[in-house]
Amino acid sequence: MTPRTTALAFLGHLAEGAPDRAAALLAPDAVMTFPGGATFRDLAELAAWSAPRYARIAKRIERAEESAGAVYVSGTLEGAWPDGTPFSGIRFIDRFEVADGLILRQEVWNDMAEHRP
């Protein structure tokens, strides 16, 4: 797999509710950094952190590009806040570093804080 297809497969597995398949694409020392500087080393930690933030979430991917050894995936988020109120159109960009078919680093930026009720 190319770095681009690895990053897209990872996001696809998460969207499908297949965290074990997504985890198989993470390097043993992978680091995932989310808005506010929250850093995770496994998907269970990420899920626990995310649980009180929204009831459900999905990414509508608009672009995925490789550049200078990194993969950039951008688009919008849609889903529901914890109270069930829907949201959509929230911008995001994920930056991945991939080597030997495994994700070494994921950095996530989005505008959720600007839209949170």
SULGIRA-V847296 format. One record per backbone hydrogen bond with DSSP energy under -0.5 kcal/mol. CO is the residue of the C=O (numbers start at 1). NH is the residue of the N-H. E is the energy in kcal/mol with one decimal. If there is no record, write none. Layout:
co->CO nh->NH e->E
co->CO nh->NH e->E
This chain:
co->2 nh->6 e->-2.4
co->3 nh->7 e->-2.4
co->4 nh->8 e->-2.4
co->5 nh->9 e->-2.3
co->6 nh->10 e->-2.4
co->7 nh->11 e->-2.2
co->8 nh->12 e->-2.4
co->9 nh->13 e->-2.8
co->10 nh->14 e->-1.9
co->11 nh->15 e->-2.3
co->12 nh->16 e->-1.9
co->13 nh->18 e->-3.0
co->14 nh->17 e->-1.2
co->18 nh->22 e->-2.0
co->19 nh->23 e->-3.0
co->20 nh->24 e->-1.4
co->22 nh->25 e->-1.9
co->23 nh->26 e->-1.7
co->25 nh->103 e->-3.5
co->27 nh->30 e->-2.1
co->31 nh->106 e->-2.3
co->32 nh->40 e->-2.8
co->33 nh->108 e->-2.8
co->34 nh->37 e->-1.6
co->34 nh->38 e->-0.6
co->35 nh->38 e->-0.6
co->38 nh->34 e->-3.3
co->40 nh->32 e->-2.8
co->42 nh->46 e->-1.6
co->43 nh->47 e->-2.6
co->44 nh->48 e->-2.1
co->45 nh->49 e->-2.1
co->46 nh->50 e->-2.4
co->47 nh->51 e->-1.9
co->48 nh->52 e->-0.5
co->50 nh->53 e->-1.9
co->50 nh->54 e->-1.2
co->56 nh->80 e->-2.2
co->58 nh->78 e->-2.3
co->59 nh->61 e->-0.8
co->60 nh->76 e->-2.0
co->63 nh->74 e->-2.4
co->65 nh->72 e->-3.3
co->67 nh->70 e->-1.7
co->70 nh->67 e->-2.9
co->71 nh->73 e->-0.5
co->71 nh->96 e->-2.9
co->72 nh->65 e->-2.6
co->73 nh->94 e->-3.1
co->74 nh->62 e->-2.8
co->74 nh->63 e->-2.0
co->75 nh->92 e->-2.0
co->76 nh->60 e->-3.5
co->77 nh->90 e->-1.7
co->78 nh->58 e->-2.6
co->79 nh->87 e->-2.4
co->80 nh->55 e->-2.1
co->80 nh->56 e->-1.4
co->81 nh->84 e->-2.6
co->85 nh->81 e->-2.9
co->87 nh->79 e->-2.5
co->89 nh->91 e->-0.6
co->90 nh->77 e->-2.7
co->91 nh->111 e->-1.8
co->92 nh->75 e->-1.8
co->93 nh->109 e->-2.5
co->94 nh->73 e->-2.8
co->95 nh->107 e->-2.7
co->96 nh->71 e->-2.4
co->97 nh->104 e->-3.1
co->97 nh->105 e->-1.4
co->99 nh->102 e->-2.0
co->102 nh->99 e->-2.5
co->102 nh->104 e->-0.5
co->103 nh->27 e->-2.7
co->104 nh->31 e->-1.7
co->105 nh->97 e->-2.4
co->106 nh->33 e->-3.1
co->107 nh->95 e->-2.9
co->109 nh->93 e->-2.5
co->111 nh->114 e->-1.1
co->111 nh->115 e->-0.7
co->112 nh->115 e->-1.4
co->112 nh->116 e->-1.7
